[in-house]
Amino acid sequence: MLVDSHCHLDFPDFAEELDDVVGRAGEAGIGHMLTICTHVSKFGQVLKVAERYDNIFCTVGIHPHNAANEAETSPEQLIKLAENVKVIGFGETGLDYYYDKAPRDIQQRQFRAHIEAARQTGLPLIIHTRDADDDMAEILTKETGKGAFPGLLHCFSSSAKLAETALDLGLYISISGIVTFKNAEDLRQTVKKVPLDRILVETDAPYLAPVPKRGKRNEPAFTAHTAEKVAEIKGLPLEDVANTTTDNFFRLFSKASRT
């Protein structure tokens, strides 16, 4: 069994065939999925998807792209929304300096609010980071100094140095289909060095379909291709990668039920 630790099943891309998408995931050995919130204002539709299926969980949070368009959210507001049994983490949140769709100071404030919610509750933080390695490392290090919090760097494609910082702080690394891309050799070298017991796998569906599905709409069933590549990189049987990454998911997201 595998877990797709990051997908967006409330997106319009899946609206017409969600049952089929979830069914194909099961046929591909994907036992559970975590559908991720990107707008607190749309949390209701994310939760609705999670409540529709026994094996799907969700999060609550604001993507850095939306940090300026959503009302600034306090840790207390996030914590209140996370009381639902289906909500097992906060995010995705973080910093994105590649697109800079929101002012960086607002991204950082929203990010810190999510960190505080994770710190207070022990629910993991799902962190998005792109072209922001220095600020990300600084914020994570300073915030951990105020009190530890669980979390992961999702869809990891940053530097090996940032991966080392995250691991040193007790965070996990989640690997997406990017690891299968032709130009992702640096990422493959990083994956080789990250301990298997700190790795999760994901799709980030509907984005970033892995080889051999490149160019198609991504979906949770394709998690298997990413896991296969991780197994190849590490020289391990796929079964070992599947079992360990699944154990990692449920250890990190301890509110989630395996049943």
KAFEN-V881267 format. One record per pair of residues at least 4 apart in sequence whose C-alpha atoms are under 6 Angstrom apart, sorted by the first residue. I is the first residue (numbers start at 0). J is the second residue. D is the distance in Angstrom with one decimal. If there is no record, write none. Layout:
I:J:D, I:J:D
//
This chain:
0:28:5.1, 0:29:5.7, 0:30:5.6, 1:29:4.7, 1:30:5.8, 1:241:5.3, 1:245:5.8, 2:29:5.5, 2:30:5.9, 2:31:4.9, 2:32:5.7, 2:245:5.8, 3:32:4.7, 3:201:4.5, 3:219:6.0, 4:32:5.9, 4:33:5.1, 4:201:4.9, 5:33:5.3, 5:34:6.0, 5:201:5.1, 5:203:5.2, 6:34:4.9, 6:35:6.0, 6:202:6.0, 6:203:4.5, 6:204:4.7, 7:34:5.0, 7:35:5.4, 7:204:5.8, 8:34:5.8, 9:45:5.5, 13:17:5.3, 23:220:5.9, 24:29:5.1, 24:219:5.5, 24:220:4.0, 25:29:5.1, 27:220:5.4, 31:54:4.9, 31:55:5.7, 32:55:4.8, 33:55:5.7, 33:56:4.8, 33:57:5.3, 34:57:4.8, 35:57:5.7, 35:58:5.3, 36:58:5.5, 36:59:5.1, 36:60:5.5, 37:60:5.8, 37:61:4.7, 37:62:4.7, 38:61:4.8, 39:60:5.5, 39:61:5.9, 49:55:5.0, 49:56:5.1, 49:57:5.9, 56:85:5.2, 57:86:5.0, 58:86:5.1, 58:87:5.8, 58:88:4.8, 58:89:5.3, 59:89:5.1, 59:90:5.6, 60:89:5.4, 60:90:4.0, 60:91:5.6, 61:90:6.0, 61:92:5.6, 62:91:5.3, 62:92:4.8, 63:92:5.7, 63:93:5.7, 63:94:5.6, 63:106:5.4, 64:100:5.1, 64:101:5.7, 66:101:5.9, 66:106:5.5, 67:101:5.3, 73:112:5.8, 74:112:5.1, 74:115:6.0, 74:116:4.7, 78:116:6.0, 81:86:5.2, 87:254:5.7, 88:122:5.0, 88:123:4.8, 88:124:5.9, 89:124:4.9, 90:125:4.9, 91:125:4.9, 91:126:5.6, 92:110:5.7, 92:126:5.2, 92:127:5.7, 93:110:5.2, 93:126:5.2, 93:127:4.8, 93:128:5.8, 94:128:5.0, 95:128:5.5, 95:129:4.8, 96:130:5.3, 96:131:5.7, 97:130:5.4, 117:121:5.3, 117:122:5.1, 117:123:5.8, 117:148:5.8, 118:148:4.6, 123:149:4.7, 123:150:4.3, 124:150:4.2, 125:150:5.9, 125:151:5.5, 126:151:6.0, 126:152:4.8, 126:153:5.7, 127:153:5.9, 131:135:5.9, 132:136:6.0, 136:140:6.0, 138:142:5.9, 139:143:6.0, 143:147:4.8, 150:170:5.3, 151:170:5.2, 151:171:4.4, 151:172:5.4, 152:172:5.1, 153:173:4.7, 154:173:5.6, 154:174:5.3, 154:175:5.0, 155:173:6.0, 155:174:5.7, 159:189:5.6, 165:170:5.2, 166:170:5.2, 171:197:4.9, 171:198:6.0, 172:198:5.1, 173:198:5.6, 173:199:4.4, 173:200:5.3, 174:200:4.8, 175:201:5.0, 175:202:5.3, 176:207:5.9, 176:208:5.8, 176:209:4.1, 176:225:5.3, 178:183:5.9, 179:209:5.8, 179:210:5.7, 191:233:5.7, 198:244:6.0, 199:244:5.0, 201:222:5.8, 202:222:5.6, 204:217:4.7, 204:218:5.0, 205:216:5.4, 205:217:4.4, 205:218:5.8, 206:217:5.5, 208:212:5.7, 208:213:5.0, 208:217:4.4, 209:213:5.3, 227:237:5.9, 230:234:5.8, 230:235:5.0, 230:237:5.4, 239:243:6.0, 240:244:5.9, 248:252:5.8, 249:253:5.4
//
